[in-house]
């Protein structure tokens, strides 16, 4: 189930069959040429040509029949018709040469594109086949599908982690490069999360499984990368639509050329048909068909090995032309782990009382600010012990979350609020509002995030610092060099905070005090302008904006299936400075796609003109020109796979 898919095995078998057919056909073709031109043995030449026609023709017949069953007159059918006609007009050795070169080039193309395919499929091969599990006091080795959530794994030094889980015993370093693209091992100790596919270092770890292997982060990433291969770019879809009608058009054109050459220019039938065969070969769109999927597949593989999951090739195409990028503040340009910096009362009461009540309101909160409040209260007041107190539990009742605003509760017959200053201030009295204005005026210039507790005699203001994410300072200039013209900030914080962030990072504009619906409206307005809009967020709170943008990029998706589902690109690591490399990779893939399409069309036009105008076109040169251009397109596409890692993130 894990190492290779059924499709991969089938492709390996087919690839070897093609190589064998090409090898046998090539040797037989050499013998046929020698027997005809050197030793003059007609029977041996005929027998050897027959071997080439049968071995190479069998593959062409099978693929042509498969295309015809799908009502598609494809490349294989056109090549087969050309070879058969060449035999009937008295040029069997050229018909055999056509089939041999066609099968050989197909095998070489398959080997070349297989490099990109293997890079994409590599993620799915990183699961161990079995795991060492401790059950009922005994250690047993189980096949991976039998490992369940809650099982205890023993991950020995040098072993790969079998499932996502949490360490409960042991200290070691774990290489997570397979998932995040980061080659620096991470320290793991009790309480640390570990992920399937990562490689354990110097000491054994005991891990409690949180997700079975089939539901792990690596399995999800591998599934998304595989599905990305099936999503076509707009250019590829256009070529496919044209391709459905291209075959019949070429066949009709070859028929018309035969009739014109015979009756218009007086060529004999054999010469006219010979010219039509050459036209069938040079007009075959092999190079055009491979012009776009190869560079896109290479880009998907390059991004995946750098810890960036792409949902499909169409998103590389959109990112390559994007001109405008929006950043959410929390979790992108900052770490998203705020720290309580200061607490002040609006009534002259003890600030610690304000902090204790705020912690009680946020006792079950999951927002980063809620965690910062609880941690700050733990440090200042020993709140961890206080939470067990029944009195504290009953201090605030009927606690409810107001989306985008904060928390409300009842204390006796009074409403208390904790959250956005403008909203919570609605229940303050006049003197408290005056005190609030003075405090905000004192602190507004430092760009800190503020939260207001409005609770009668225990009202107060809380300030938070959020640490700048490593690499954020270099990210913005890098994006500008990569071609992004306008970069803006979206935040729910006060305008002073947004302005300070925009100035610090050199952003073009900031939009502050936004609710999730406001962020969505800003993105919708930008998308309608047609500039090509990218939204960078945390993948959870920003899901609507990520979905509305032309390209949505979620940060820090490791361990988060929500982030993996929300965006078009997911950075499994927390390196915001990977974004310029991702943009460069998308632009490189698009540039190579356009090069390939232009080259393929130019070769078809030039060869077709040569066949139409030459006194006697040489069939073998037509074959070499056609197959050579196809191989050049494939090799050019694979250049994306060999780009420096910095250009992938």
C-alpha positions in Angstrom: 0.0 0.0 0.0 2.7 2.5 1.0 5.8 2.2 -1.2 4.4 2.3 -4.7 1.0 2.9 -6.1 -0.6 0.5 -8.6 -0.2 3.2 -11.3 3.5 3.5 -10.6 4.1 -0.2 -10.9 2.2 -0.3 -14.2 4.3 2.6 -15.5 7.5 0.8 -14.5 6.4 -2.4 -16.4 5.3 -0.4 -19.4 8.6 1.5 -19.4 10.7 -1.7 -19.5 8.5 -3.1 -22.3 9.0 0.0 -24.4 12.8 -0.2 -23.9 12.9 -3.8 -24.8 10.8 -3.2 -27.9 13.0 -0.2 -28.9 16.2 -2.3 -28.3 15.0 -5.3 -30.4 13.6 -3.1 -33.1 16.8 -1.0 -33.3 19.1 -4.1 -33.6 16.8 -5.5 -36.3 16.7 -2.2 -38.2 20.5 -2.1 -38.3 20.6 -5.7 -39.6 18.0 -4.8 -42.2 20.0 -1.8 -43.4 23.2 -3.8 -43.6 21.5 -6.6 -45.5 20.0 -4.2 -48.0 22.9 -1.9 -48.6 26.1 -3.9 -47.8 25.6 -7.6 -48.2 22.5 -7.4 -50.4 20.4 -10.1 -48.9 16.8 -9.2 -49.6 15.2 -11.9 -47.6 17.3 -11.2 -44.5 16.5 -7.5 -44.9 12.8 -8.2 -45.2 12.9 -10.5 -42.2 14.8 -8.0 -40.1 12.4 -5.1 -41.1 9.5 -7.4 -40.2 10.9 -7.8 -36.7 11.1 -4.0 -36.3 7.6 -3.5 -37.6 6.2 -6.1 -35.3 8.0 -5.2 -32.1 7.7 -1.5 -32.4 4.4 -1.6 -34.2 2.8 -3.6 -31.5 3.3 -0.7 -29.0 1.9 1.8 -31.5 -1.1 -0.4 -32.3 -1.9 -0.8 -28.6 -1.7 2.9 -27.9 -3.6 3.9 -31.1 -6.4 1.4 -30.2 -6.6 2.8 -26.7 -6.9 6.4 -28.1 -9.6 5.3 -30.7 -11.6 3.7 -28.0 -11.8 7.1 -26.3 -12.8 8.7 -29.7 -9.4 10.5 -29.9 -7.3 10.4 -33.1 -4.1 10.9 -31.2 -0.3 10.9 -31.9 0.0 7.1 -31.9 -2.7 6.7 -34.5 -1.1 9.3 -36.8 2.4 7.6 -36.5 0.9 4.2 -37.1 -0.9 5.4 -40.3 2.3 7.0 -41.5 4.3 3.8 -41.0 1.7 1.6 -42.7 1.4 4.0 -45.7 5.3 4.1 -46.0 5.3 0.2 -46.3 2.5 0.3 -48.9 4.2 2.9 -51.1 7.4 0.9 -51.2 9.5 2.4 -48.4 9.3 -0.3 -45.7 12.6 0.5 -44.2 11.6 4.1 -43.6 8.3 2.9 -42.1 10.3 0.7 -39.8 12.6 3.6 -39.0 9.6 5.8 -38.1 8.2 3.2 -35.7 11.6 2.6 -34.1 12.4 6.3 -33.5 8.9 6.9 -32.3 9.1 4.1 -29.7 12.7 5.0 -28.7 11.8 8.7 -28.2 8.7 7.6 -26.1 10.9 5.5 -23.9 13.5 8.3 -23.5 10.7 10.8 -22.7 9.3 8.4 -20.2 12.6 8.0 -18.5 13.1 11.8 -18.4 9.7 12.6 -17.1 10.0 9.7 -14.7 12.6 11.8 -12.8 10.0 14.4 -12.0 7.4 11.7 -11.3 9.7 10.0 -8.8 10.4 13.2 -7.1 6.7 13.8 -6.6 6.0 10.2 -5.5 9.0 10.2 -3.1 6.9 11.5 -0.2 4.6 8.5 -0.2 7.6 6.1 0.1 8.8 7.5 3.4 6.6 5.4 5.7 8.2 2.4 7.4 6.5 -0.8 6.6 6.1 -1.7 10.2 6.3 -0.2 13.7 7.6 -1.3 17.1 4.6 -0.9 19.5 4.2 -1.5 23.2 0.9 -3.2 24.1 0.0 -4.8 27.4 3.5 -4.5 28.6 5.0 -6.3 25.6 6.8 -5.0 22.6 5.5 -6.2 19.3 6.3 -5.4 15.7 3.0 -4.5 13.8 2.3 -3.8 10.1 1.7 0.0 9.8 -2.0 -0.3 9.0 -2.6 -2.0 12.4 -1.2 0.8 14.4 -4.0 2.8 16.0 -4.4 6.2 17.7 -3.4 5.8 21.4 -0.8 3.2 20.7 2.7 3.6 22.2 5.5 3.5 19.7 9.2 2.9 20.4 11.2 4.8 17.8 14.8 3.6 17.9 17.8 5.7 16.8 17.9 5.8 13.0 14.3 4.7 12.6 11.6 6.7 10.8 8.6 7.7 12.9 5.6 5.7 11.7 2.7 7.9 12.8 2.0 11.4 14.1 2.2 11.6 17.9 3.5 13.2 21.0 6.7 12.2 22.8 6.1 11.0 26.4 9.5 9.6 27.2 13.1 10.2 25.8 15.1 13.1 24.4 16.5 13.1 20.9 16.9 15.1 17.7 14.6 14.4 14.8 15.2 15.2 11.1 11.9 16.6 9.7 13.3 17.7 6.4 11.1 15.2 4.6 8.1 17.3 5.6 9.3 20.8 6.2 12.4 21.0 3.9 14.4 22.1 6.9 17.6 20.1 7.2 18.5 21.2 10.8 17.3 18.4 13.2 14.8 19.6 15.9 15.2 18.7 19.5 12.4 16.5 20.9 11.5 15.9 24.5 8.4 14.8 26.5 5.4 16.9 25.2 7.0 17.6 21.7 5.0 16.6 18.6 6.6 14.3 16.1 5.4 13.5 12.6 5.3 10.4 10.4 8.2 10.1 8.0 10.7 12.1 10.1 14.0 10.4 11.0 15.0 9.9 14.7 18.5 10.7 15.8 20.7 9.6 18.6 18.3 8.2 21.2 15.1 6.2 21.5 11.8 8.1 21.8 8.5 6.8 23.2 5.7 8.3 21.2 1.9 8.2 21.9 0.1 8.0 18.5 -2.4 10.8 17.8 -3.2 9.9 14.2 -2.7 6.6 12.4 -0.3 6.6 9.4 -3.1 6.9 6.8 -4.3 10.2 8.5 -0.9 11.6 9.2 0.4 15.0 8.0 2.8 13.2 5.6 0.0 11.1 4.2 -2.1 14.2 3.7 0.7 16.0 2.0 1.5 13.0 -0.3 -2.2 12.8 -1.2 -2.4 16.5 -2.1 0.8 16.4 -4.1 -0.4 13.4 -6.1 -3.8 15.2 -6.7 -1.9 18.3 -7.8 -0.5 16.4 -10.8 -4.0 15.9 -12.1 -4.9 19.6 -12.1 -4.1 21.2 -15.4 -3.0 24.8 -16.0 -5.1 27.0 -18.3 -2.5 26.7 -21.0 -2.5 22.9 -20.7 -6.3 22.8 -20.8 -6.3 24.9 -23.9 -3.8 22.6 -25.7 -5.9 19.6 -24.7 -9.1 21.2 -26.1 -7.3 22.0 -29.4 -5.8 18.5 -29.4 -9.2 16.8 -29.5 -9.7 18.3 -33.0 -6.1 18.5 -34.1 -5.7 14.9 -35.2 -8.7 14.8 -37.6 -7.5 18.2 -39.0 -4.0 16.9 -39.7 -5.4 13.8 -41.4 -7.6 15.8 -43.6 -4.8 18.2 -44.4 -2.6 15.2 -45.4 -5.3 13.9 -47.6 -5.8 17.3 -49.3 -2.0 17.6 -49.8 -1.9 14.2 -51.5 -4.7 15.2 -53.9 -3.1 18.6 -54.6 0.3 17.1 -55.2 -1.1 14.4 -57.5 -3.6 16.5 -59.5 -2.3 20.0 -59.1 1.4 19.4 -59.5 1.4 16.1 -61.4 3.3 14.0 -58.8 3.0 10.3 -59.1 0.8 8.7 -56.4 3.7 7.2 -54.5 5.5 10.6 -54.2 2.3 12.3 -53.2 1.5 9.8 -50.5 5.2 9.9 -49.4 4.8 13.7 -48.9 1.6 13.2 -46.9 3.3 10.7 -44.6 6.0 13.3 -43.9 3.3 15.8 -43.1 1.6 13.4 -40.7 4.9 13.0 -38.8 6.0 16.6 -38.6 2.5 17.9 -37.7 2.1 15.4 -34.9 1.8 17.5 -31.6 4.1 15.3 -29.4 6.3 18.3 -28.3 3.2 20.5 -27.8 1.4 18.0 -25.6 4.5 17.7 -23.3 5.3 21.5 -23.3 3.3 22.4 -20.2 2.9 19.3 -17.9 6.7 18.5 -17.6 7.7 21.9 -16.1 4.7 22.0 -13.9 5.3 18.5 -12.6 8.9 19.6 -11.9 7.8 22.7 -10.1 5.4 20.7 -7.9 8.2 18.2 -7.0 10.7 21.0 -6.3 8.3 22.8 -4.0 7.4 19.5 -2.2 11.0 18.7 -1.4 11.3 22.2 0.1 8.4 21.8 2.5 5.8 23.6 0.3 2.6 21.8 -0.8 1.0 23.0 -4.0 -2.6 22.0 -4.7 -2.1 22.1 -8.5 -0.3 23.5 -11.5 -2.9 26.1 -12.1 -1.8 27.9 -8.9 1.8 28.1 -10.1 0.4 29.7 -13.2 -1.6 32.3 -11.2 1.2 33.0 -8.8 3.6 33.6 -11.7 1.4 36.5 -12.9 0.4 37.9 -9.5 1.2 41.6 -8.8 -0.4 42.2 -5.4 0.1 40.4 -2.1 -1.7 40.8 1.2 -0.3 39.6 4.5 -2.3 38.9 7.6 -0.2 40.1 10.6 -0.5 37.4 13.2 1.2 34.1 12.4 2.8 35.4 9.2 5.0 38.5 9.7 4.9 37.7 13.5 5.1 34.4 15.3 1.5 34.4 16.4 2.6 33.8 20.0 1.9 37.1 21.8 3.4 37.8 25.2 1.6 39.8 27.9 3.7 43.0 28.3 1.6 45.2 30.7 -1.7 45.4 32.6 -3.2 48.7 33.9 -6.5 49.3 35.8 -8.9 52.0 34.7 -10.2 52.4 38.3 -7.0 52.6 40.3 -7.5 49.1 41.6 -4.8 46.4 41.7 -3.8 45.4 38.2 -3.4 41.8 39.3 -7.2 41.6 40.0 -7.8 42.7 36.4 -5.5 40.0 35.1 -7.1 37.3 37.2 -10.5 38.1 36.0 -9.3 38.2 32.4 -7.7 34.8 32.8 -10.9 33.4 34.2 -12.9 34.7 31.2 -10.3 33.1 28.9 -9.9 29.8 30.9 -11.0 27.7 27.9 -10.0 30.1 25.1 -7.9 28.9 22.2 -7.0 32.2 20.7 -3.3 33.1 21.0 -4.2 36.1 23.2 -6.1 33.9 25.5 -3.1 31.7 26.0 -0.9 34.8 26.6 -3.3 36.0 29.3 -3.3 32.7 31.1 0.5 32.4 30.9 0.9 36.0 32.2 -1.5 35.3 35.1 0.4 32.1 35.9 3.6 34.0 36.2 2.2 36.9 38.2 -0.4 35.2 40.4 -0.1 31.4 40.3 -3.3 31.1 38.4 -2.8 27.5 37.7 -3.6 26.8 41.4 -6.3 29.4 41.5 -8.2 27.7 38.7 -9.1 24.9 41.0 -10.9 27.3 43.3 -14.7 27.1 43.2 -15.0 30.8 43.9 -12.9 31.7 40.9 -15.0 29.4 38.8 -18.2 31.2 39.9 -16.8 34.7 39.6 -17.9 34.9 35.9 -20.9 33.0 34.5 -22.5 32.5 31.1 -19.2 33.0 29.2 -19.8 33.4 25.5 -17.6 34.1 22.5 -18.5 37.0 20.2 -16.8 36.2 16.8 -14.3 38.9 15.9 -15.0 40.9 19.0 -14.1 38.9 22.2 -15.7 37.3 25.2 -18.8 38.3 27.2 -20.0 37.0 30.6 -22.2 37.9 33.5 -21.0 38.9 37.0 -24.1 39.1 39.1 -26.5 41.3 37.1 -23.8 43.1 35.2 -22.4 42.3 31.8 -18.6 42.2 31.4 -16.6 42.2 28.2 -13.1 41.3 27.2 -11.9 42.0 23.7 -11.6 44.8 21.1 -11.4 48.2 22.7 -14.1 49.8 20.7 -16.6 47.0 21.4 -15.8 46.4 25.1 -15.8 50.2 25.8 -19.5 50.3 25.2 -20.2 49.2 28.7 -17.7 51.5 30.5 -18.7 54.6 32.4 -17.5 58.1 31.5 -14.6 58.2 33.9 -13.4 54.8 32.7 -13.6 55.9 29.1 -11.5 59.0 30.0 -8.9 56.8 31.7 -8.9 54.4 28.6 -8.3 57.4 26.2 -5.3 58.5 28.3 -3.8 55.0 28.4 -4.2 54.5 24.7 -2.7 57.9 24.0 0.4 57.0 26.1 0.9 53.6 24.4 -0.4 54.1 20.9 3.0 55.0 19.4 4.6 51.7 20.3 2.5 49.5 18.1 1.4 47.0 20.8 -1.8 45.0 20.6 -4.4 46.0 23.2 -7.3 44.2 24.8 -9.9 45.9 27.1 -11.5 44.3 30.1 -14.8 46.1 30.9 -16.1 44.8 34.2 -17.5 47.6 36.5 -14.9 48.2 39.2 -12.3 45.8 37.8 -11.9 47.3 34.3 -8.4 47.5 32.8 -6.3 47.5 29.7 -3.9 44.7 28.7 -0.9 45.2 26.2 0.7 42.4 24.2 3.9 42.2 22.3 4.2 39.8 19.3 7.6 38.7 18.2 8.7 39.3 14.6 9.0 36.1 12.7 12.6 35.2 11.7 13.1 36.1 8.0 10.2 38.5 7.8 12.5 41.5 7.3 14.2 40.0 4.3 10.9 38.6 2.9 9.4 41.9 1.7 12.5 43.1 -0.4 12.8 39.6 -1.8 9.2 39.6 -3.0 9.7 42.9 -4.7 12.8 41.6 -6.5 10.7 38.5 -7.5 8.2 40.8 -9.2 5.4 41.5 -6.6 4.6 45.2 -7.1 2.4 46.0 -4.2 2.4 44.4 -0.7 -0.2 45.3 2.0 -1.1 44.3 5.6 -4.5 43.1 6.9 -4.9 43.1 10.6 -7.6 43.2 13.2 -5.4 45.3 15.5 -5.6 49.0 16.1 -4.5 51.4 13.4 -1.4 52.3 15.4 -0.3 48.7 15.5 -0.9 48.2 11.8 0.9 51.4 10.9 3.9 50.5 13.0 4.1 47.1 11.3 3.8 48.6 7.8 6.6 51.1 8.6 8.8 48.4 10.1 8.6 46.1 7.1 8.3 48.7 4.3 4.8 47.7 3.2 2.9 49.8 0.7 -0.3 50.1 2.8 -2.0 48.7 5.9 -5.7 48.0 6.7 -6.4 47.9 10.4 -9.3 47.1 12.8 -10.7 44.5 10.3 -13.1 41.7 11.1 -12.7 38.4 9.1 -15.6 39.6 6.9 -13.7 42.9 6.3 -10.6 41.1 5.2 -12.7 39.0 2.8 -14.2 42.2 1.4 -10.7 43.8 0.9 -9.5 40.7 -1.0 -12.7 40.5 -3.0 -12.2 44.2 -4.1 -8.6 43.5 -5.1 -9.5 40.4 -7.0 -12.1 42.3 -9.0 -9.4 44.8 -10.1 -7.7 41.9 -12.0 -4.2 42.5 -10.7 -3.6 38.9 -9.6 -4.0 38.8 -5.8 -2.1 36.6 -3.3 -3.2 36.2 0.3 -0.8 34.9 3.0 -2.4 33.8 6.3 -2.5 31.2 9.0 -4.8 28.9 7.1 -7.5 28.8 9.9 -8.7 32.2 10.8 -8.1 33.5 7.3 -9.7 30.6 5.4 -12.4 32.8 3.7 -9.8 35.4 2.5 -7.4 32.6 1.4 -10.2 31.0 -0.6 -11.3 34.2 -2.3 -7.8 35.3 -3.4 -6.4 34.2 -6.8 -3.7 32.4 -4.8 -4.0 31.5 -1.1 -0.8 30.7 0.9 -1.1 29.2 4.4 1.8 29.4 6.9 2.9 26.7 9.2 0.8 23.9 8.0 2.7 21.0 9.7 0.3 19.1 11.8 -2.7 21.1 10.7 -5.1 19.5 8.3 -7.2 22.6 8.3 -4.3 24.6 6.9 -3.7 21.9 4.3 -7.3 22.1 3.1 -7.7 25.9 3.3 -5.0 27.2 0.8 -3.6 26.7 -2.6 0.0 26.5 -1.3 0.9 25.4 2.3 4.2 26.2 3.9 4.8 23.2 6.2 7.5 25.2 8.0 7.3 28.7 9.5 9.8 30.3 7.2 8.1 33.4 5.7 11.3 34.1 3.8 10.5 31.1 1.6 7.9 33.1 -0.2 10.2 34.9 -2.6 11.7 31.6 -3.7 8.2 30.2 -4.3 7.3 33.2 -6.5 10.6 32.8 -8.5 9.9 29.1 -9.0 6.4 29.8 -10.3 7.7 32.5 -12.7 10.5 30.1 -13.9 7.9 27.3 -14.5 5.7 29.6 -16.5 8.7 31.0 -18.5 9.8 27.4 -19.4 6.2 26.5 -20.4 6.0 29.5 -22.8 9.5 28.6 -24.2 8.3 25.0 -24.8 5.1 26.0 -26.4 6.8 28.6 -28.7 9.5 26.2 -29.7 7.1 23.3 -30.3 4.9 25.5 -32.5 7.8 26.9 -34.4 9.3 23.5 -35.1 5.9 22.2 -36.4 5.4 25.2 -38.7 9.0 25.1 -40.1 9.0 21.3 -40.7 5.5 21.5 -42.2 6.6 24.3 -44.6 9.7 22.2 -45.5 7.5 19.1 -46.3 5.1 21.2 -48.3 7.7 23.0 -50.4 10.6 20.6 -50.7 11.0 18.8 -54.0 11.2 15.5 -52.2 11.1 15.6 -48.4 13.2 12.9 -46.7 11.0 10.9 -44.3 13.9 10.0 -42.0 14.7 13.7 -41.5 11.1 14.4 -40.7 11.1 11.7 -38.0 14.4 13.0 -36.5 13.2 16.5 -36.4 9.9 15.6 -34.8 11.3 13.3 -32.2 14.3 15.5 -31.5 12.1 18.5 -30.8 10.0 16.4 -28.4 13.0 15.3 -26.4 14.3 18.9 -26.2 11.0 20.1 -24.8 11.1 17.4 -22.1 14.7 18.2 -21.2 14.0 22.0 -21.1 11.0 21.3 -18.8 13.2 19.3 -16.4 15.4 22.3 -15.9 12.8 23.5 -13.3 13.5 20.4 -11.3 17.2 21.3 -11.0 16.7 24.9 -9.9 18.5 25.9 -6.7 16.6 25.1 -3.5 16.4 28.8 -2.7 14.1 29.2 -5.7 11.6 26.8 -4.2 11.5 28.1 -0.6 
